[in-house]
Amino acid sequence: MNILFLGDIIGKQGRKVVKNLLSRVKSDYNVEFVVANGENGAGGFGLTCDTAQELFNCGVDVITSGNHIWDKKDIYNELEENLRILRPLNYPEGIPGKGYTILRTETGKSICVINLQGRIFMPPIDCPFKAVENALEKIDGKGVKAILVDFHAEATSEKMAMGKFLDGRVSAVLGTHTHVQTADEKILPEGTGYITDLGMTGPHDSVIGMEYEKSLKRILFQIPFRLNVARKDLRLNGVFLKINEESGKCELIKRLNIPYEP
């Protein structure tokens, strides 16, 4: 089973990369299923119904998210109704949306995508380790072999701990949130694919996707200047995964850093 998982899509520029590169990448790698973190897809902060649909039209099958999913209220009802858009599983009960979904590819193969959010250097939230443990108990017996986890977290240590915690229990643990692609892709001892951060799909001549000037002002003066999405050095970041259909183990994880040249 060939799967593509894209790092955080940043605003209009990130969506432009997806629109222009995704079809070719899917063809080059014979991809059957695409997941993308889209929490920054609308103006660099949050996701709207229109931007979500734009990504679906480009060929994305599931959109994961993180702490910025709440930035645009437009998406709240869609989170409740659309099985293809996830918010982190470990938010308290009573909020809109769901933290995992089980879907089928066009060829009838089942795939589960789980979305988690970390707690170190992040807003207070329920335990991601206990949350995913409970989710796996519910998923067990449903016949799903391919299970992908987007762990939206700040601390490398927490991401690595989650990888070890889930090794052999899921197909892949893929970090998002920091927007900087790490060069530590690997298959863990029990067969789980892992990378600390997928990187970002959008402008890399930037401060994690935003223009330098306002970003520097924020840091220098500690005043919340409005940030704008940068425009230069557009790239597609993510990983290509080959998952064994019988065992659910990861057989290949390949890091992608593909420039978009109009």
Backbone torsions as a table, in degrees:
resi	resn	phi	psi	omega
1	MET	NA	122.6	-176.2
2	ASN	-101.7	121.1	-173.5
3	ILE	-128.2	140.9	175.5
4	LEU	-115.2	130.7	178.3
5	PHE	-126.0	118.7	-175.1
6	LEU	-97.2	140.6	174.6
7	GLY	-73.0	168.8	-172.1
8	ASP	-40.6	120.9	178.0
9	ILE	-84.5	124.6	-172.3
10	ILE	-106.5	103.9	171.2
11	GLY	56.5	-158.6	-177.5
12	LYS	-61.9	-37.2	-178.7
13	GLN	-67.3	-40.2	176.2
14	GLY	-64.8	-40.2	178.4
15	ARG	-65.6	-34.0	176.6
16	LYS	-62.6	-41.5	177.9
17	VAL	-61.2	-46.4	179.7
18	VAL	-60.8	-44.6	-178.8
19	LYS	-60.6	-37.8	-173.5
20	ASN	-94.8	-21.4	-175.8
21	LEU	-111.8	-26.2	-170.1
22	LEU	-60.2	-44.2	-178.2
23	SER	-59.4	-42.9	-179.4
24	ARG	-67.1	-42.4	-179.9
25	VAL	-64.6	-41.0	177.7
26	LYS	-60.1	-41.0	179.8
27	SER	-69.1	-43.8	-177.9
28	ASP	-61.1	-36.2	-175.7
29	TYR	-107.1	7.1	-179.7
30	ASN	52.9	48.8	-174.9
31	VAL	-75.2	135.2	179.3
32	GLU	-102.1	-19.8	-173.4
33	PHE	-153.5	135.8	-177.1
34	VAL	-124.6	128.5	173.1
35	VAL	-119.1	143.1	179.1
36	ALA	-143.5	139.6	172.3
37	ASN	-80.7	119.9	-173.6
38	GLY	-118.3	18.1	-173.8
39	GLU	-67.0	-15.6	177.6
40	ASN	-112.1	21.0	-172.8
41	GLY	-72.3	-20.3	-177.3
42	ALA	-109.7	99.6	177.4
43	GLY	67.5	14.8	179.9
44	GLY	91.4	-9.1	179.8
45	PHE	-144.2	115.5	177.3
46	GLY	87.6	-178.9	-177.4
47	LEU	-141.0	138.7	175.1
48	THR	-112.7	167.6	177.7
49	CYS	-60.3	-40.2	-178.4
50	ASP	-67.2	-42.8	-179.3
51	THR	-69.9	-34.9	175.8
52	ALA	-62.0	-45.1	-179.7
53	GLN	-65.1	-35.2	176.9
54	GLU	-60.4	-42.3	178.9
55	LEU	-67.9	-39.8	176.2
56	PHE	-61.8	-41.2	179.7
57	ASN	-63.9	-26.5	179.6
58	CYS	-80.1	-13.8	179.0
59	GLY	118.7	5.2	175.2
60	VAL	-75.4	135.4	-179.3
61	ASP	-95.0	-37.7	179.7
62	VAL	-137.5	137.8	175.1
63	ILE	-109.6	121.6	172.9
64	THR	-98.4	176.4	-174.8
65	SER	-154.3	-155.3	-178.7
66	GLY	-171.3	-146.0	-174.1
67	ASN	-64.7	-23.9	-178.4
68	HIS	-85.8	0.7	-178.9
69	ILE	-63.6	-20.8	-177.9
70	TRP	-89.9	2.2	-174.7
71	ASP	-72.3	-24.5	179.6
72	LYS	-121.1	111.0	-176.3
73	LYS	-66.1	-18.9	179.1
74	ASP	-54.1	-28.7	-173.1
75	ILE	-88.8	-9.5	-170.9
76	TYR	-58.5	-49.1	179.8
77	ASN	-65.1	-35.7	-179.9
78	GLU	-66.2	-34.6	176.8
79	LEU	-60.0	-35.6	-178.2
80	GLU	-73.7	-33.8	-170.1
81	GLU	-102.8	-25.9	-172.1
82	ASN	-98.8	117.0	-178.9
83	LEU	-70.1	-9.3	-174.9
84	ARG	-99.7	1.9	176.9
85	ILE	-122.3	125.4	-176.9
86	LEU	-114.8	149.5	165.8
87	ARG	-116.3	162.2	-177.7
88	PRO	-55.5	135.0	-176.2
89	LEU	-61.6	-35.0	-169.6
90	ASN	-92.0	27.8	165.4
91	TYR	-78.8	156.1	-179.6
92	PRO	-61.0	156.7	177.3
93	GLU	-62.4	149.4	175.9
94	GLY	102.9	-4.5	177.1
95	ILE	-98.2	161.2	-177.3
96	PRO	-66.1	151.6	168.3
97	GLY	95.6	-174.1	-176.3
98	LYS	-138.8	157.0	-175.6
99	GLY	-103.4	-5.5	174.2
100	TYR	-152.5	159.6	179.6
101	THR	-147.3	153.1	175.1
102	ILE	-122.0	120.4	-178.2
103	LEU	-129.3	171.0	178.0
104	ARG	-117.9	145.0	173.4
105	THR	-74.7	173.8	178.7
106	GLU	-63.0	-23.0	179.3
107	THR	-94.0	7.9	173.4
108	GLY	89.6	9.6	179.6
109	LYS	-85.5	135.4	-179.0
110	SER	-85.1	137.6	177.1
111	ILE	-135.9	134.3	174.3
112	CYS	-108.4	133.0	175.0
113	VAL	-118.3	126.3	178.8
114	ILE	-115.6	135.5	179.9
115	ASN	-114.6	123.0	179.3
116	LEU	-125.1	158.3	175.2
117	GLN	-127.4	138.5	-179.5
118	GLY	-76.5	172.8	-178.3
119	ARG	-119.7	-19.8	-179.4
120	ILE	-77.0	124.2	-177.2
121	PHE	59.4	27.4	-179.8
122	MET	-129.5	166.2	177.2
123	PRO	-58.8	149.5	179.3
124	PRO	-57.1	137.2	-174.1
125	ILE	-161.9	163.7	179.9
126	ASP	-66.6	165.4	-175.0
127	CYS	-68.7	121.2	179.4
128	PRO	-68.5	-29.0	-178.7
129	PHE	-69.4	-45.0	177.8
130	LYS	-68.4	-37.2	-179.0
131	ALA	-63.9	-44.7	-179.0
132	VAL	-71.5	-32.2	175.4
133	GLU	-59.2	-46.2	179.2
134	ASN	-65.4	-39.2	-179.8
135	ALA	-65.2	-42.2	-179.6
136	LEU	-64.2	-33.1	176.0
137	GLU	-64.2	-38.6	179.0
138	LYS	-72.0	-35.0	-177.9
139	ILE	-75.8	-29.7	-178.8
140	ASP	-56.4	131.8	-179.7
141	GLY	94.0	-7.0	179.2
142	LYS	-87.6	0.2	176.8
143	GLY	77.7	17.4	-179.7
144	VAL	-93.2	122.4	179.1
145	LYS	-97.0	-40.4	-177.8
146	ALA	-87.1	113.2	179.3
147	ILE	-126.9	119.8	-178.5
148	LEU	-111.7	135.6	-179.7
149	VAL	-118.8	121.0	169.7
150	ASP	-93.8	111.6	178.1
151	PHE	-103.4	102.1	-175.3
152	HIS	-87.9	95.9	-171.3
153	ALA	-146.7	158.0	-177.5
154	GLU	-88.0	-46.8	-170.1
155	ALA	-84.1	128.9	175.8
156	THR	-58.6	-39.7	-178.7
157	SER	-60.8	-41.8	-179.2
158	GLU	-67.3	-38.1	179.1
159	LYS	-66.5	-44.1	178.8
160	MET	-63.3	-39.5	178.3
161	ALA	-62.4	-39.8	178.6
162	MET	-66.3	-38.7	177.0
163	GLY	-58.4	-46.8	178.7
164	LYS	-65.9	-39.6	-179.2
165	PHE	-61.0	-35.9	-175.2
166	LEU	-103.3	1.9	-178.6
167	ASP	-58.1	125.6	-179.3
168	GLY	85.7	-6.8	-178.7
169	ARG	-108.3	-20.9	175.7
170	VAL	-134.8	166.5	-177.8
171	SER	-78.1	-35.4	-177.9
172	ALA	-157.9	143.4	171.1
173	VAL	-118.2	116.5	-171.0
174	LEU	-124.4	118.9	-177.3
175	GLY	-80.8	143.4	172.6
176	THR	-134.8	178.2	172.2
177	HIS	107.1	-41.2	-174.4
178	THR	-82.5	-13.7	176.0
179	HIS	68.8	7.2	178.5
180	VAL	-118.5	116.1	-175.7
181	GLN	-68.1	132.4	179.1
182	THR	-98.2	151.4	-176.2
183	ALA	-101.2	42.0	-176.6
184	ASP	-121.5	28.6	178.4
185	GLU	-62.0	138.3	-176.0
186	LYS	-163.0	166.7	168.6
187	ILE	-107.2	120.1	-177.8
188	LEU	-70.6	163.6	-171.3
189	PRO	-52.7	-33.5	-177.5
190	GLU	-96.3	8.7	171.5
191	GLY	102.9	14.6	178.5
192	THR	-98.0	127.5	174.8
193	GLY	-71.6	144.6	-175.2
194	TYR	-147.3	141.5	166.1
195	ILE	-149.1	140.2	-177.1
196	THR	-68.3	-39.7	174.2
197	ASP	-150.5	133.4	-179.1
198	LEU	-72.1	-18.5	-174.5
199	GLY	91.6	-157.5	-179.5
200	MET	-136.2	151.0	175.8
201	THR	-104.2	104.9	-174.9
202	GLY	160.2	-152.5	-173.6
203	PRO	-82.0	117.9	-177.4
204	HIS	-92.4	-14.5	171.8
205	ASP	-84.9	79.1	-166.8
206	SER	-170.2	-179.1	167.5
207	VAL	-105.7	98.5	-172.8
208	ILE	40.4	44.3	174.6
209	GLY	103.4	-13.1	-176.1
210	MET	-106.3	155.8	179.8
211	GLU	-61.6	145.3	-175.4
212	TYR	-61.6	-46.0	-169.1
213	GLU	-57.0	-53.3	-178.0
214	LYS	-70.1	-34.1	178.3
215	SER	-62.7	-43.8	178.6
216	LEU	-64.8	-39.9	179.0
217	LYS	-62.1	-41.1	177.6
218	ARG	-58.8	-43.6	-177.1
219	ILE	-72.3	-41.8	-176.5
220	LEU	-72.6	-40.5	-171.8
221	PHE	-107.5	-9.2	179.6
222	GLN	57.2	35.0	175.3
223	ILE	-114.6	137.3	-175.0
224	PRO	-75.8	69.7	174.2
225	PHE	-60.9	142.7	177.2
226	ARG	-67.1	128.2	-178.9
227	LEU	-93.1	143.7	177.1
228	ASN	-119.5	143.4	179.0
229	VAL	-65.9	133.7	177.9
230	ALA	-71.5	177.8	-172.3
231	ARG	-131.4	-9.3	-170.6
232	LYS	-106.8	157.3	177.3
233	ASP	56.6	60.7	-178.6
234	LEU	-75.8	134.3	-178.0
235	ARG	-141.6	152.7	170.5
236	LEU	-101.6	120.4	177.2
237	ASN	-114.2	145.2	176.6
238	GLY	165.4	-162.5	176.2
239	VAL	-136.1	150.3	169.4
240	PHE	-102.0	131.8	-178.4
241	LEU	-121.1	137.6	170.0
242	LYS	-113.4	115.7	-175.4
243	ILE	-110.8	131.0	177.0
244	ASN	-68.4	124.9	-175.1
245	GLU	-67.9	-28.1	-177.5
246	GLU	-84.5	-44.8	-174.6
247	SER	-96.2	-23.1	-174.1
248	GLY	79.1	3.0	-179.9
249	LYS	-76.7	152.8	176.0
250	CYS	-85.4	125.4	179.7
251	GLU	-100.4	-20.0	-179.5
252	LEU	-155.9	135.3	169.0
253	ILE	-131.4	121.7	-175.9
254	LYS	-123.4	122.8	179.5
255	ARG	-76.0	135.1	-179.4
256	LEU	-116.6	132.9	174.8
257	ASN	-142.5	86.9	-168.9
258	ILE	-110.1	119.5	178.8
259	PRO	-72.9	145.4	173.1
260	TYR	-102.5	118.7	-178.6
261	GLU	-120.2	101.5	-177.5
262	PRO	-58.0	NA	NA
